[in-house]
Amino acid sequence: QVQLVESGGGLVQAGGSLRLSCAASGNTFSFDLMAWYRQAPGNQRDMVATITRGGSTRYADSVKSRFAISRDNAKNTVYLQMSSLKPEDTAVYYCNAESTWSRGTYWGQGTQVTVSS
């Protein structure tokens, strides 16, 4: 059974940085796409950043130039380096992975990021 486990969330002051990690286990296949989403209270879950197996990235406009997504295919891990954090970045951040081979979409349990002003 595929599991995604996020870590690295926490409380940080505005302007600070955090690095989120998401480690996958239980898969015998590689993920074509890995991504980070976030959901603030009362809001829908929105895409933050995505990265393909080949390293192509895409970002939400609200985080461009502040966040950087990367992945280590050998370790089955995806990262999100967040800098210049703002209070509006406060949300639960979820890891997502997709595989065309398994035809599956997988989610982590989420990690809370809180940015104080």
JOJOGI-V557730 format. One record per pair of residues at least 12 apart in sequence whose C-alpha atoms are under 6 Angstrom apart, sorted by the first residue. I is the first residue (numbers start at 1). J is the second residue. Records with the same first field share a line. If there is no record, write none. Layout:
I->J, J
This chain:
1->26
2->25, 26, 27
3->24, 25
4->23, 24, 108
5->22, 23, 108
6->21, 22
7->20, 21
8->20
9->111, 112, 113
10->113
11->114, 115
12->115
13->115, 116
14->85, 86, 115, 116, 117
15->84, 85
16->84, 85
17->82, 83
18->82
19->80, 81, 82
20->79, 80
21->78, 79
22->77, 78
23->77
24->76
31->98, 99
32->52, 53, 98, 99
33->51, 52, 97, 98
34->50, 51, 96, 97
35->49, 50, 95, 96
36->48, 49, 94, 95
37->93, 94
38->91, 92, 93, 94
39->91, 92
40->91
48->60
66->83
67->81, 82, 83
68->80, 81
87->115, 116, 117
90->113, 114, 115
91->113
92->110, 111, 112, 113
93->110, 111
94->108, 110
95->107, 108
